[in-house]
Amino acid sequence: MPHYLTEIAYTAQAWEALMKNPQDRIDLVKKPIEKLGGKMETFYFAFGDHDVVGILEMPDNVSAAAIAIAFAGGGACKSVKTTPLMTAAESIEALKKAGSCGYKSVVSAKAAGR
């Protein structure tokens, strides 16, 4: 099943509500993810640009988009970013396909100083 990195930043209102009523939101988001056929691999609270980061297994891009839309539409998140992830083997397969697809850059390797 494909993996996705999800990065979430809460709104100030969400933080205010969580400070008044501290709770583990991870268990609460697990059910909707599973209802979409997915699985939470891991979630962490963080600080910096994102407040929560996690790795999800979802059956397809549509299901991954659906949970991201649900998170974003709930009103507690000021941003939700979802990044599809590839295994090392998948990245090698992509590199091989890229090398053999016939694409020619508008800038030649020689002109670019390579």
C-alpha positions in Angstrom: 0.0 0.0 0.0 1.4 3.5 -0.8 2.8 5.6 2.0 2.2 9.4 2.5 3.9 12.0 4.7 1.3 14.3 6.2 2.3 17.6 7.9 -0.3 19.6 9.8 -0.2 23.0 11.4 -2.9 23.9 13.9 -4.7 27.2 14.0 -4.4 29.4 17.1 -8.0 28.5 18.0 -7.1 24.8 17.9 -4.2 25.3 20.2 -6.4 27.3 22.6 -9.0 24.5 22.7 -6.3 21.9 23.2 -4.7 23.9 26.1 -8.2 24.1 27.8 -8.9 20.4 27.2 -5.6 18.5 26.6 -6.2 15.3 24.6 -4.5 12.7 22.4 -5.9 13.5 19.0 -4.1 10.6 17.4 -6.6 8.0 18.4 -9.4 10.3 17.2 -8.0 10.5 13.6 -7.2 6.8 13.4 -10.9 5.8 12.8 -11.5 8.0 9.8 -8.1 6.9 8.3 -9.1 3.3 8.7 -12.6 3.9 7.3 -10.9 5.1 4.1 -8.9 1.8 4.0 -5.7 3.3 5.4 -3.5 2.7 8.4 -1.5 5.1 10.6 2.1 4.0 10.6 3.3 6.7 13.0 2.4 10.2 14.1 4.5 12.7 16.1 3.8 16.1 17.6 6.5 18.6 16.5 7.4 22.2 16.7 8.5 24.5 13.9 6.5 24.9 10.7 4.3 21.9 11.4 2.7 20.8 14.6 2.0 17.2 13.7 3.8 14.9 11.2 2.9 11.4 10.3 3.3 8.5 8.0 0.1 7.0 6.6 -0.5 4.0 4.4 -3.5 4.7 2.1 -4.9 2.5 -0.6 -4.6 5.2 -3.3 -4.2 8.9 -4.0 -7.9 9.5 -3.8 -8.1 8.1 -0.3 -5.0 10.1 0.7 -6.5 13.3 -0.7 -9.8 12.5 1.1 -8.3 12.4 4.5 -6.2 15.5 3.8 -9.4 17.3 2.8 -11.2 16.1 5.9 -8.3 17.3 8.1 -8.2 20.7 6.3 -12.0 21.1 6.3 -12.4 20.5 10.0 -11.3 24.0 10.8 -8.5 23.2 13.3 -5.7 23.2 10.7 -4.2 26.2 9.1 -2.3 24.0 6.7 -2.3 20.3 5.7 0.5 19.1 3.4 0.5 15.6 2.0 3.6 14.2 0.2 3.5 10.8 -1.6 6.5 8.6 -0.6 8.4 6.0 -2.6 10.6 3.2 -1.4 14.3 3.1 -2.5 13.4 0.4 -5.1 10.6 2.6 -6.5 12.9 5.5 -6.8 15.5 3.4 -8.7 12.7 2.3 -11.0 11.7 6.0 -11.6 15.4 6.9 -12.3 15.7 4.2 -14.9 12.4 5.2 -16.6 13.5 8.9 -16.5 16.8 7.9 -18.1 15.2 6.0 -20.9 12.1 8.2 -21.7 13.8 10.3 -24.3 13.3 13.7 -22.7 15.7 16.4 -24.0 16.3 19.5 -21.9 16.2 22.9 -23.5 19.6 23.5 -21.9 22.2 21.0 -23.0 24.5 19.4 -20.5 27.5 21.0 -22.1 25.9 24.5 -22.0 25.1 24.1 -18.4 28.8 23.5 -17.6 28.5 19.7 -17.1 
